Structure formats: C-alpha cells, structure tokens
Amino acid sequence: MRFDRVVDAAASAGRALRVAGRCALVALLLGLAEVAAHAAVPAMVLTVHDAIGPASADYIVRGLQRAQRQGAPLVVLELDTPGGLDSSMRQIIQAVLASPVPVVAYVSPPGSRAASAGTYILYASHVAAMAPATTLGAATPVAIGMPGAPQAPRERPDADPAPKDKPGEPDAPAPASPPDAMTAKQVNDAAAFIRGLAIRHGRNVAWGERAVREAVSLSATEALREKVIDVVASDIPDLLRQIDGRTVRMASGELRLQTRGLSTQALPPDWRHRLLGVIANPSLALILLMIGVYGLMFEFSSPGFGLAGTAGAVCLLLAMFALQLLPVNYAALALILLGFALLAAELLSPSFGVLGVGGVVAFMAGGLLLFDRDVPGMGVPLPLLFGIAVTAAAAVLLGGGMALRARRAPVVSGAEDMVGALGEVVQEQDGRTWAEVRGERWQVRSDTALRPGQRVRVEALHGLLLQVRPEAAAPSPSPNPQQGGVHGV
C-alpha cells in the first residue's frame, strides 16, 4: 500500500509539472507575441523645421491622427522653430493633449531652437527632450491675433511687460493706456497658459512664466538642470533608450513607456503640406497678389483673354487662399488694393505721376502693415517691399514719360492729322470730285470749282468726305479771275 501511494504521488507531481510547464510555455508565447506586435509598429517621427503656421499645424494634427490609426506606440516631434502664429500653436497643443499616443517633443539637431511657440509645444508634450547645443525660451507673445499692434512696451528688456498689481511689488506702473492694457492681457493669458501646461506635466512653472514675461532662454543642459525638460539625448535612438520605463500623464490616465529597441518611421510632409507651406508664406502671398492684379489689369486693357489673364486669375486665387490662412490686417490689405487701383488709373489715364506716386505710397504702407513683422516667420522682408515698390514706380515713371512725350509729339494720324494736308484732284464724275491725299483716294467738295490736276488743301473731315480749298498758285503780274484757283485764296 505504501508503494502504491508513492507511485500515485509521483504521478500527481508529474502531472502538475506538465501543467505548469504548459502554462509557462503559453505565457512565454504570449509575451513573445506581445513583443513582436510591439516591435512591428514603429514609432512615428514628425519633423517641423520652420515657423509654426497653418501648414505645420495641419501636418502635425494629421500625423497624430495617422499614428492613432496605425496603433503607433509613440510619436517623436522633431522641432527647430523660431516660433510662429498663436492660433496654429494652440491647434497643435490641443491635438497633442488630446492624443491617445504619447508625444515626445525633441529639439534637434544640435544648433536648433524651440523659441516662442516652440517652447509652449515643448511644455505641452508628454516628454520634453533636447539635443546638445540647442535652446528654448523667449516665449513672450507678439501681437497675438492682432497684426500690427504696438510692440514697444514688452520688447524693451528694461521694462516690465505686464502691470504689477500684486501687493508689495515696487514701482507699480500707472494705469495702462489701451495699447499697454492689450499687451498686458496677452502676456497674462500666455503666462497662465504655460503655467497650466507645466503643472500638467510636472515641469518648472516659475521658469515657464519667466520665459513669457521676461523672454528668457535656456540651453539644453540648463533646461535639464532647471527641470524644464526631461531628457538630453544625442539622437533619437538615445532618446528612446533614456525614456524607456518612464511614466507619462495621458488624457486617459498614466501610461508607462516601453521604447527600448523600438524602431522608428519618418513621416515627412507630403506634397499637400509642402505646397501649403509655400503658399502660406507672407512674402509669396504678396507676390502672388501683385502678379494676379497686374495680370488682370493687363488682360482687361487688351482684347481677348489669354495667358496674362489666366495666370493673373490663378495667382490671385492662390493669394486669396494664402491670406485667409494668415493673420492679415485688413486695413493694410485695403491700402495695397488702393495702391494697385491708383497705379492702374495712372497707366490707363496718365496724370503725369500724381496717381502713380500715390499708388506706390499706398502699396508701401499696406505692405509694411499687412503682416506683423515681429511674429517669427510672418513678416514681409523690407527688401522685397522696396523691390516691388521700385518696380511699380519704374513702371509709372516709364508710362508717365511715354505719355508726356506722346502729348508733346505732333499728331500723325486721325482726323486732326488730315486737316491741312495737301492733295491733288484726280477725277470729276457724275457731280462728284475725287482727290488723292497722302496716297489715298478721297471724295472732296469745295466752295469753288475744281478741275483735275489742281492742288488742294484739306480744311475739314466729315466722315468719308473731305472739305478742301484750292491751294494758292504762285503769284503772277496779271492773275486771271476766271481760274478757280485764285478765288479760293
């Protein structure tokens, strides 16, 4: 009996070991399958090396949506930007905060920067990283939503950009004038915005507010020491290695990153985003507007509809599309259109430069005010404005000079030119008299009798009939009163 019990116990232990082995094998296979599935979907890399604008915002938002559809474990947003539009920046930040896929903002390559709007995006990302020799900061808002607003109160480094209304603070300024009040509202709103982002991701709140109010900047090592960023990485593989195992706060809760050995897939901007980036450039928008208006002016000044009209219409539509994407000062746009109208009036009805000079001045003023030059990447370069203005002025001067020369030149065609011309009577038939004037055969009439071969001078033009008088003959001692050539003198 004792032997049977030993055999039964051994058999039971064998069965238990086999079951445990099978369970371990299943767990191992499931783990391998999970690792394989994790490795099969690479991290997506989005690259923005330009000012933050409508094109980059659309590119990032669509990239995050694609990463979600493909089940990407991570999105790396590689940044090198001087800043950009507030509206585009907030569109990007909203997409990042709502994304179910963790986003790592990485300022790279070395020598890059995340200034102004780039700093806000860095603060909003789930992981903030920088490459060595990169910078961030200078996040003071510049005329958010108000192109052409005064910038002086917050651009001076020795001036406090916002009113100090806290108790105990020295040198509190007097109540602000309307431009200062608007500046203070913009700065306070931006400071509260970056404070909220810093609190959400556990980053340095005080420095973020200083970046807004004082426009301070940091290098990568300083930012890591100040706890503004999470990682300093030399490249993307080093970045993925360092953030492996880090816990980030998502919209749905906390998430532990598993990035060691993760492959990456670059998603460059497609042709649509590249075209949008080119069109939404303020300089190109102004050039397209100029080409469009001048093309239509040239087309309407000549019969038919050809190349100039087609190119002008296309350029004008592209310019309108670009202007509706950009923050435009509509008063400045009206000045530009007024300048074009004055130049067109000068070309069509020359005023010897008066309308042309007014058009050039209106165009220059509108071009300077159309976009805010203090917003990074949104200003029109002064050389371009001067070049366009000089070209327009040259066209006006050329047209005015040609008009002045034409006014001073003698008339060479038309009814005015026919008056006073000499001709010769060639035929008289059926009560009609015909004369040859300047190589052309005309019907003529006169108050005196005419004969073939007689010289006549044109007095007036009535449709296709010339009023003439006999040309005086050479003086003679005894003129014959019966000859008609004498009576016309």
C-alpha positions as CSV (number, residue, x, y, z in Angstrom):
1,M,0.0,0.0,0.0
2,R,2.8,2.4,0.9
3,F,4.4,1.7,-2.5
4,D,1.2,2.5,-4.4
5,R,0.9,5.7,-2.5
6,V,4.4,6.7,-3.6
7,V,3.6,5.9,-7.2
8,D,0.4,7.9,-7.1
9,A,2.2,10.9,-5.5
10,A,4.9,10.8,-8.2
11,A,2.3,10.6,-10.9
12,S,0.4,13.6,-9.5
13,A,3.6,15.6,-9.2
14,G,4.4,14.7,-12.8
15,R,1.1,15.9,-14.0
16,A,1.4,19.1,-12.0
17,L,4.8,19.8,-13.6
18,R,3.5,19.1,-17.0
19,V,0.6,21.6,-16.5
20,A,3.0,24.2,-15.0
21,G,5.3,23.8,-18.0
22,R,2.5,24.2,-20.4
23,C,1.3,27.3,-18.6
24,A,4.8,28.7,-18.7
25,L,5.1,28.0,-22.4
26,V,1.8,29.7,-23.1
27,A,2.8,32.7,-21.1
28,L,6.2,32.9,-22.9
29,L,4.5,32.6,-26.3
30,L,2.0,35.4,-25.3
31,G,4.9,37.6,-24.2
32,L,6.8,37.0,-27.4
33,A,3.7,37.7,-29.4
34,E,3.2,41.0,-27.5
35,V,6.9,41.9,-28.0
36,A,6.6,41.1,-31.7
37,A,3.4,43.1,-32.1
38,H,5.0,46.0,-30.2
39,A,8.1,45.9,-32.4
40,A,6.0,45.5,-35.6
41,V,4.5,49.0,-35.3
42,P,7.4,51.6,-35.2
43,A,7.4,55.0,-33.5
44,M,6.4,57.8,-35.9
45,V,8.7,60.7,-36.4
46,L,7.3,64.1,-37.4
47,T,9.7,66.9,-38.4
48,V,9.0,70.6,-38.2
49,H,12.0,72.8,-39.2
50,D,10.2,76.0,-39.9
51,A,8.0,78.7,-38.4
52,I,4.8,77.4,-36.8
53,G,2.0,78.2,-39.2
54,P,-1.1,76.7,-40.8
55,A,0.9,74.3,-42.8
56,S,2.9,72.9,-39.9
57,A,-0.3,72.7,-37.7
58,D,-2.1,70.7,-40.3
59,Y,0.9,68.4,-40.8
60,I,1.2,67.7,-37.1
61,V,-2.5,67.2,-36.5
62,R,-2.8,64.8,-39.4
63,G,0.3,63.0,-38.3
64,L,-1.1,62.4,-34.9
65,Q,-4.3,61.1,-36.4
66,R,-2.4,58.7,-38.6
67,A,-0.3,57.5,-35.7
68,Q,-3.5,56.7,-33.8
69,R,-5.0,54.8,-36.7
70,Q,-1.8,52.7,-37.2
71,G,-1.5,52.0,-33.5
72,A,1.9,53.6,-33.2
73,P,3.3,53.3,-29.6
74,L,4.9,56.8,-29.7
75,V,5.2,60.0,-31.8
76,V,8.5,61.9,-31.8
77,L,8.0,65.5,-32.9
78,E,11.4,66.9,-34.0
79,L,11.4,70.7,-33.7
80,D,13.6,73.5,-35.0
81,T,11.4,76.6,-35.0
82,P,11.7,80.3,-34.3
83,G,8.1,80.5,-33.2
84,G,5.0,81.4,-35.2
85,L,1.3,82.0,-35.1
86,D,-0.6,81.7,-31.8
87,S,-3.6,80.1,-33.5
88,S,-1.5,77.4,-35.1
89,M,0.4,76.8,-31.9
90,R,-2.8,76.3,-29.9
91,Q,-4.2,74.0,-32.6
92,I,-1.0,71.8,-32.2
93,I,-1.2,71.8,-28.4
94,Q,-4.8,70.8,-28.4
95,A,-4.1,67.9,-30.7
96,V,-1.1,66.8,-28.5
97,L,-3.0,67.0,-25.2
98,A,-5.9,65.0,-26.7
99,S,-3.8,62.4,-28.4
100,P,-4.0,58.8,-27.1
101,V,-0.5,58.3,-28.5
102,P,2.3,59.8,-26.3
103,V,4.1,62.6,-27.9
104,V,7.8,63.3,-27.4
105,A,8.9,66.9,-28.4
106,Y,12.6,66.7,-29.3
107,V,14.6,69.8,-30.2
108,S,17.0,68.5,-32.8
109,P,19.5,68.5,-34.5
110,P,22.3,70.3,-32.5
111,G,22.1,74.0,-33.1
112,S,18.3,74.0,-33.3
113,R,15.9,76.0,-31.2
114,A,12.4,75.9,-29.9
115,A,11.7,79.6,-29.4
116,S,8.4,81.3,-28.7
117,A,5.6,78.9,-29.9
118,G,8.1,76.0,-29.8
119,T,8.5,76.5,-26.1
120,Y,4.8,76.1,-25.5
121,I,4.7,72.9,-27.6
122,L,7.7,71.6,-25.6
123,Y,5.8,72.2,-22.4
124,A,2.6,70.6,-23.7
125,S,4.3,67.4,-24.9
126,H,4.2,64.2,-22.7
127,V,8.0,64.1,-22.8
128,A,10.3,67.1,-23.5
129,A,13.7,66.4,-24.8
130,M,16.5,68.4,-26.4
131,A,19.7,67.6,-28.2
132,P,23.0,69.1,-27.0
133,A,23.7,72.7,-28.2
134,T,20.0,73.6,-28.6
135,T,18.0,76.3,-26.9
136,L,14.4,77.1,-25.9
137,G,12.6,80.1,-24.5
138,A,11.8,83.7,-25.4
139,A,8.1,82.9,-25.3
140,T,6.7,86.4,-24.9
141,P,3.6,86.7,-27.1
142,V,3.9,89.0,-30.1
143,A,0.6,90.7,-31.0
144,I,-1.4,87.5,-30.6
145,G,-4.3,87.8,-33.1
146,M,-3.6,91.5,-33.7
147,P,-1.1,92.1,-36.5
148,G,0.4,95.5,-36.4
149,A,-0.3,96.2,-32.8
150,P,2.4,98.2,-30.9
151,Q,5.2,96.1,-29.5
152,A,7.4,98.6,-27.7
153,P,6.1,98.1,-24.2
154,R,7.1,94.5,-24.0
155,E,10.1,94.4,-26.3
156,R,12.3,96.7,-24.1
157,P,14.4,94.5,-21.8
158,D,14.4,97.1,-19.1
159,A,10.6,97.4,-18.9
160,D,8.1,95.2,-17.1
161,P,5.9,93.8,-19.9
162,A,2.8,93.5,-17.6
163,P,1.3,95.7,-15.0
164,K,2.4,94.7,-11.4
165,D,-0.8,94.6,-9.4
166,K,0.4,92.2,-6.6
167,P,0.8,93.8,-3.2
168,G,4.3,94.7,-2.1
169,E,5.8,94.9,-5.5
170,P,7.8,98.1,-6.1
171,D,7.5,100.5,-8.9
172,A,3.9,99.6,-9.8
173,P,3.1,101.5,-13.0
174,A,0.2,103.8,-13.5
175,P,-3.0,102.5,-15.1
176,A,-2.1,101.4,-18.6
177,S,-3.1,103.1,-21.8
178,P,-5.2,101.0,-24.2
179,P,-2.1,99.5,-26.1
180,D,-0.4,98.7,-22.8
181,A,-3.6,97.1,-21.4
182,M,-3.9,94.9,-24.5
183,T,-0.2,93.8,-24.2
184,A,-0.8,93.0,-20.5
185,K,-3.8,90.9,-21.4
186,Q,-1.9,89.0,-24.0
187,V,1.1,88.4,-21.7
188,N,-1.0,87.3,-18.7
189,D,-3.1,85.0,-20.8
190,A,0.1,83.4,-22.2
191,A,1.6,83.1,-18.7
192,A,-1.5,81.3,-17.4
193,F,-1.4,79.0,-20.4
194,I,2.2,77.9,-19.9
195,R,1.6,77.5,-16.2
196,G,-1.2,75.1,-16.8
197,L,0.9,73.1,-19.2
198,A,3.8,73.0,-16.7
199,I,1.6,71.8,-13.9
200,R,0.0,69.1,-16.0
201,H,3.4,67.5,-16.8
202,G,5.3,68.4,-13.7
203,R,7.7,70.9,-15.2
204,N,9.2,74.1,-13.9
205,V,6.3,76.5,-13.5
206,A,8.3,79.6,-12.4
207,W,10.8,79.4,-15.3
208,G,7.9,78.9,-17.8
209,E,6.3,82.1,-16.6
210,R,9.7,84.0,-16.8
211,A,10.0,82.8,-20.4
212,V,6.7,84.5,-21.1
213,R,7.2,87.7,-19.1
214,E,10.9,88.3,-19.4
215,A,11.7,86.4,-22.7
216,V,14.5,84.4,-21.1
217,S,16.1,81.4,-22.8
218,L,18.0,78.3,-21.7
219,S,20.4,75.8,-23.3
220,A,19.8,72.1,-23.2
221,T,21.9,71.4,-20.1
222,E,20.4,74.4,-18.3
223,A,16.9,73.3,-19.2
224,L,17.6,69.8,-17.8
225,R,19.0,71.2,-14.6
226,E,16.0,73.6,-14.2
227,K,13.6,70.7,-14.8
228,V,12.2,72.4,-17.8
229,I,12.8,69.3,-19.9
230,D,13.1,65.6,-19.1
231,V,15.9,64.3,-21.3
232,V,19.0,65.5,-23.1
233,A,19.7,63.0,-25.9
234,S,22.2,63.0,-28.7
235,D,19.8,61.3,-31.3
236,I,16.5,59.5,-31.5
237,P,17.8,56.0,-30.5
238,D,19.4,57.5,-27.5
239,L,16.2,59.3,-26.7
240,L,14.2,56.1,-26.9
241,R,16.7,54.3,-24.7
242,Q,16.5,57.0,-22.0
243,I,12.7,57.4,-21.8
244,D,12.1,53.6,-21.6
245,G,10.1,52.8,-18.5
246,R,9.1,56.5,-17.9
247,T,5.5,57.1,-16.8
248,V,3.7,59.9,-18.6
249,R,0.3,61.5,-18.0
250,M,-2.2,61.0,-20.8
251,A,-5.7,62.2,-21.2
252,S,-7.0,58.8,-20.1
253,G,-4.6,58.3,-17.2
254,E,-0.9,57.4,-16.6
255,L,1.0,55.3,-19.2
256,R,4.3,53.5,-18.9
257,L,6.5,53.9,-22.0
258,Q,8.2,50.8,-23.5
259,T,10.6,52.3,-26.0
260,R,13.8,50.3,-25.7
261,G,14.7,48.8,-29.1
262,L,11.7,50.5,-30.7
263,S,12.1,51.1,-34.4
264,T,11.1,54.4,-36.0
265,Q,9.4,55.5,-39.2
266,A,9.8,59.0,-40.5
267,L,6.6,60.7,-41.9
268,P,7.8,63.7,-43.9
269,P,5.4,66.3,-45.1
270,D,3.6,65.3,-48.3
271,W,3.2,67.5,-51.4
272,R,0.0,69.0,-50.0
273,H,1.7,70.2,-46.8
274,R,4.7,71.4,-48.8
275,L,2.5,73.3,-51.2
276,L,0.5,74.8,-48.2
277,G,3.8,75.8,-46.5
278,V,5.0,77.6,-49.7
279,I,1.7,79.3,-50.3
280,A,1.2,80.4,-46.7
281,N,4.4,82.4,-46.8
282,P,3.6,86.1,-46.4
283,S,6.2,87.1,-49.0
284,L,4.9,84.7,-51.6
285,A,1.3,85.7,-50.8
286,L,2.2,89.4,-51.5
287,I,4.0,88.5,-54.8
288,L,1.1,86.3,-55.9
289,L,-1.3,89.2,-55.2
290,M,0.8,91.6,-57.2
291,I,1.1,89.2,-60.2
292,G,-2.6,88.5,-60.1
293,V,-3.7,92.1,-60.0
294,Y,-1.3,93.2,-62.7
295,G,-2.1,90.2,-64.9
296,L,-5.8,91.0,-64.8
297,M,-5.1,94.7,-65.4
298,F,-3.0,93.8,-68.5
299,E,-5.6,91.4,-69.7
300,F,-8.5,93.8,-69.4
301,S,-6.5,96.6,-71.1
302,S,-6.3,94.4,-74.3
303,P,-9.0,92.5,-76.2
304,G,-9.4,88.7,-75.7
305,F,-8.5,86.5,-72.7
306,G,-5.0,84.9,-72.9
307,L,-2.0,84.0,-70.9
308,A,-1.9,87.1,-68.8
309,G,-5.5,86.8,-67.7
310,T,-5.2,83.1,-66.9
311,A,-2.0,83.5,-64.9
312,G,-3.4,86.5,-63.1
313,A,-6.6,84.8,-62.1
314,V,-4.7,81.7,-60.8
315,C,-2.2,83.8,-58.8
316,L,-5.0,86.0,-57.4
317,L,-7.0,82.9,-56.2
318,L,-3.8,81.5,-54.6
319,A,-3.1,84.8,-52.9
320,M,-6.6,84.9,-51.5
321,F,-6.2,81.4,-50.2
322,A,-3.0,82.3,-48.5
323,L,-4.3,85.5,-47.0
324,Q,-7.3,83.7,-45.4
325,L,-4.8,81.3,-43.7
326,L,-2.6,84.1,-42.4
327,P,-3.3,86.8,-39.8
328,V,-4.0,89.8,-42.1
329,N,-4.5,93.5,-41.2
330,Y,-7.5,94.2,-43.5
331,A,-6.9,98.0,-43.4
332,A,-3.4,97.3,-44.8
333,L,-4.9,95.0,-47.4
334,A,-7.2,97.8,-48.5
335,L,-4.2,100.1,-48.8
336,I,-2.5,97.6,-51.1
337,L,-5.6,97.3,-53.3
338,L,-5.9,101.1,-53.3
339,G,-2.3,101.3,-54.5
340,F,-3.0,98.8,-57.3
341,A,-6.1,100.8,-58.3
342,L,-4.1,104.1,-58.4
343,L,-1.4,102.5,-60.4
344,A,-3.9,101.1,-62.9
345,A,-5.5,104.5,-63.2
346,E,-2.1,106.0,-63.9
347,L,-1.5,103.5,-66.7
348,L,-5.0,103.8,-68.2
349,S,-5.4,107.6,-67.9
350,P,-1.9,109.2,-67.3
351,S,-1.8,112.0,-64.8
352,F,1.9,112.6,-65.2
353,G,2.8,110.7,-62.0
354,V,0.3,112.0,-59.4
355,L,-1.8,108.9,-59.2
356,G,1.3,106.7,-59.6
357,V,3.1,108.2,-56.7
358,G,0.0,107.9,-54.6
359,G,-0.3,104.2,-55.6
360,V,3.3,103.5,-54.7
361,V,3.0,105.2,-51.3
362,A,-0.3,103.3,-50.6
363,F,1.3,100.0,-51.6
364,M,4.4,100.5,-49.4
365,A,2.2,101.5,-46.4
366,G,0.0,98.5,-46.8
367,G,2.9,96.1,-47.3
368,L,4.5,97.2,-44.1
369,L,1.3,96.9,-42.1
370,L,-0.2,93.7,-43.8
371,F,1.6,91.2,-41.5
372,D,3.2,91.7,-38.1
373,R,7.0,91.7,-38.7
374,D,7.6,90.8,-35.0
375,V,5.9,87.4,-35.4
376,P,8.7,85.0,-36.4
377,G,8.4,83.9,-40.0
378,M,5.4,86.1,-40.6
379,G,6.9,89.4,-41.8
380,V,7.5,90.6,-45.3
381,P,11.2,91.5,-45.8
382,L,11.8,95.1,-46.4
383,P,14.0,94.5,-49.5
384,L,11.1,92.7,-51.1
385,L,8.7,95.6,-50.4
386,F,11.2,98.1,-51.7
387,G,11.8,96.0,-54.8
388,I,8.1,95.7,-55.6
389,A,7.6,99.5,-54.9
390,V,10.6,100.4,-57.1
391,T,9.3,98.2,-59.9
392,A,5.9,99.8,-59.7
393,A,7.5,103.3,-59.6
394,A,9.6,102.5,-62.6
395,A,6.5,101.3,-64.5
396,V,4.7,104.5,-63.5
397,L,7.6,106.8,-64.5
398,L,8.0,104.9,-67.8
399,G,4.3,105.2,-68.5
400,G,4.2,108.8,-67.5
401,G,7.3,109.7,-69.6
402,M,5.8,108.0,-72.6
403,A,2.5,109.8,-72.1
404,L,4.3,113.2,-71.8
405,R,6.3,112.5,-75.0
406,A,3.2,111.5,-76.8
407,R,1.4,114.7,-75.7
408,R,4.2,116.8,-77.0
409,A,4.6,114.9,-80.3
410,P,2.8,116.1,-83.4
411,V,-0.3,114.3,-84.4
412,V,0.5,111.7,-87.1
413,S,-2.9,110.0,-87.7
414,G,-6.6,110.6,-87.4
415,A,-8.8,113.5,-88.4
416,E,-6.6,116.1,-86.8
417,D,-3.7,115.0,-89.0
418,M,-5.7,115.2,-92.2
419,V,-6.6,118.9,-91.7
420,G,-4.0,120.9,-93.6
421,A,-2.8,118.1,-95.8
422,L,-2.1,118.7,-99.5
423,G,-3.8,116.7,-102.3
424,E,-4.5,116.7,-106.0
425,V,-7.8,116.5,-107.8
426,V,-7.7,113.4,-110.0
427,Q,-11.3,113.0,-111.3
428,E,-14.7,114.6,-111.6
429,Q,-17.5,112.3,-112.4
430,D,-21.3,112.4,-112.0
431,G,-21.1,115.5,-110.0
432,R,-18.6,114.1,-107.6
433,T,-15.0,115.2,-107.3
434,W,-12.2,112.9,-106.2
435,A,-8.7,113.8,-105.0
436,E,-5.7,111.9,-103.9
437,V,-4.5,112.8,-100.4
438,R,-1.4,111.1,-98.9
439,G,-1.7,108.2,-101.4
440,E,-5.4,107.6,-100.7
441,R,-8.4,108.4,-102.9
442,W,-11.0,110.6,-101.2
443,Q,-14.2,112.3,-102.2
444,V,-13.9,116.0,-101.8
445,R,-16.0,119.1,-102.0
446,S,-15.2,122.8,-102.2
447,D,-16.9,126.1,-102.2
448,T,-15.1,126.9,-105.5
449,A,-14.9,125.0,-108.7
450,L,-12.2,122.4,-109.0
451,R,-10.5,120.7,-112.0
452,P,-8.4,117.6,-112.4
453,G,-4.7,118.2,-111.7
454,Q,-5.4,121.1,-109.3
455,R,-3.7,121.2,-105.9
456,V,-6.0,121.4,-102.9
457,R,-5.6,121.7,-99.1
458,V,-7.8,119.9,-96.6
459,E,-9.9,122.1,-94.4
460,A,-12.1,119.6,-92.5
461,L,-13.1,115.9,-92.4
462,H,-16.8,114.9,-92.5
463,G,-16.9,111.2,-92.3
464,L,-15.5,110.0,-95.6
465,L,-15.8,113.4,-97.3
466,L,-13.0,116.0,-97.2
467,Q,-13.8,119.7,-97.3
468,V,-11.0,121.3,-99.3
469,R,-10.0,124.6,-100.8
470,P,-7.8,125.2,-103.8
471,E,-4.2,125.7,-103.0
472,A,-2.9,129.2,-103.9
473,A,-0.9,129.3,-107.1
474,A,2.4,131.2,-107.4
475,P,1.9,135.0,-107.6
476,S,1.7,136.4,-111.2
477,P,1.6,140.0,-112.6
478,S,-1.9,139.6,-114.1
479,P,-4.0,137.0,-112.4
480,N,-6.9,135.6,-114.4
481,P,-10.1,135.9,-112.4
482,Q,-11.8,133.2,-114.4
483,Q,-9.5,130.5,-113.0
484,G,-10.9,128.9,-109.9
485,G,-7.6,128.5,-108.2
486,V,-7.4,132.3,-107.4
487,H,-10.9,132.6,-105.9
488,G,-10.1,130.2,-103.0
489,V,-7.2,132.4,-101.7
